[in-house]
Amino acid sequence: MNDPKDTTHAATLRASTEVLTRGFDPRLSLGTARPAVFRSSTYVFSSPEAAERAFSVASGRSRAADGENVELIYARLNHPNAQIVEDHLTPLESGARAAAVFNSGMAAIMTAITTFALPGESIVYTVPLYGGTQHLIHQFLEPFGLRGFPVPAGDEAQLDGAIRAAPNLRIVFLETPANPTLLMTGIARAVETARELPHRDADRPPLVFVDNTFLGPVFQHPLLHGADLVLYSATKYLSGFSDLLAGAVLARDPALIEQVKARRVIFGNILPPDECWMLDGRLPTVTLRMNRASKNAQRIAEHVRTHPSIERVHYPSLFEDPGQIRIRDAQCDYPGALLSLELKGGKPAAFDFLRHLRIARDAVSLGGVETLVCHPKTTTHSPLSAAELAQAGVGDGLVRISVGIEDWRDLLRDFEQALNKL
Ligand SMILES: *Cc1c(COP(=O)(O)O)cnc(C)c1O
């Protein structure tokens, strides 16, 4: 990629440098070394002409010239902390040229889908899908007139078939790896199939979205595999401390992000200044946190796999299916920090395991610096039907672990003492 010795131009800087150097200008906030918080809901114009110009650009009637300082208007449209965090998110996502932040991952997903898909069009999506996204499709988008076509995660032939068969296909929505069994779906192949559709409407080609919450932005780079939009629950790894709700959408094509932001103005779901500031402060450490958590998880997964109380460990470095191994090697740099254990003894064993843990806490969510464990069948996946649970690989003895950045030896000992009691 970039020549590591050439640091003469900003475009050649690596992500971990850019996240600390680009965008934010200390002169605009009294010289503060780190961004200040700008809580104002409205902004004072330097002249009536500047106000007129700001509205003309904000409404899309004209475009800002390169280097033009278009003044801010009102915080639902845009505010300095959103601009700063979007500037810092962009280099972290390989291939991205623009970002938009939202007040939750669901807000990002809902806004992105409804920006691009209209009633009468269809969306093909992998299952299992994050529960909120599944509800969004069934309880809002389908009654609204959008048609949804589910495809089992990792089944490439079915995905190709659904992409080719869906009427007025507008969005291919991939969540990879899938929750909680970490089944992976090939991004490049889905992109290729969508691009090859015959008689494509040039104005409304199908777009490929990837919910990259589980492995991004550090270990999986969907835009480099041709995806159009990457979506995040920034509540998870991007913010990393389980104390903030946020979402993000990134793209290679800034025009797509402009469209999403125009919809965000209407919905009023931009991430507020305080949350933008908090998220911005977490971004320089996302690579450090994810690397540490992934190393921890890999050591734990590989140590506990042979424990007599365990039927099976779901973790990318332990994949055995050749198709899954091929996808993993093609699109994931490291296996990540989520793993699932299938315990012998069903629900009683799973509940006892959760009860015996001393360090890991029983909670949903993931991606924080602390280790969390949950029982998907009775919690996150409890709304699913028996057929959907079977298809998702969610059984009575399954527990999902989001490994944090504690010392892995302490975590391993905690898991082993809880397993030994089963
Ligand atoms: C948590 C999560 C979401 C939803 O994000 P919120 O920030 O809770 O709204 C979407 N997708 C995935 C994969 C998630 O884990």
The ligand as an SDF file (V2000), in Angstrom:
LIG
                    3D

 15 15  0  0  0  0  0  0  0  0999 V2000
  -25.2550   -3.9370   18.9810 C   0  0  0  0  0  0  0  0  0  0  0  0
  -25.3700   -4.2200   17.5360 C   0  0  0  0  0  0  0  0  0  0  0  0
  -26.1990   -3.4450   16.7010 C   0  0  0  0  0  0  0  0  0  0  0  0
  -27.0980   -2.3470   17.2360 C   0  0  0  0  0  0  0  0  0  0  0  0
  -26.3610   -1.2820   17.7580 O   0  0  0  0  0  0  0  0  0  0  0  0
  -26.9050   -0.3090   18.9410 P   0  0  0  0  0  0  0  0  0  0  0  0
  -25.7440    0.5990   19.1360 O   0  0  0  0  0  0  0  0  0  0  0  0
  -27.2390   -1.1580   20.1160 O   0  0  0  0  0  0  0  0  0  0  0  0
  -28.1000    0.3800   18.3930 O   0  0  0  0  0  0  0  0  0  0  0  0
  -26.2310   -3.7430   15.3510 C   0  0  0  0  0  0  0  0  0  0  0  0
  -25.4930   -4.7410   14.8380 N   0  0  0  0  0  0  0  0  0  0  0  0
  -24.6960   -5.4970   15.6000 C   0  0  0  0  0  0  0  0  0  0  0  0
  -23.9020   -6.5950   14.9720 C   0  0  0  0  0  0  0  0  0  0  0  0
  -24.6050   -5.2680   16.9690 C   0  0  0  0  0  0  0  0  0  0  0  0
  -23.8240   -6.0470   17.7280 O   0  0  0  0  0  0  0  0  0  0  0  0
  1  2  1  0
  2  3  1  0
  2 14  2  0
  3  4  1  0
  3 10  2  0
  4  5  1  0
  5  6  1  0
  6  7  2  0
  6  8  1  0
  6  9  1  0
 10 11  1  0
 11 12  2  0
 12 13  1  0
 12 14  1  0
 14 15  1  0
M  END
$$$$
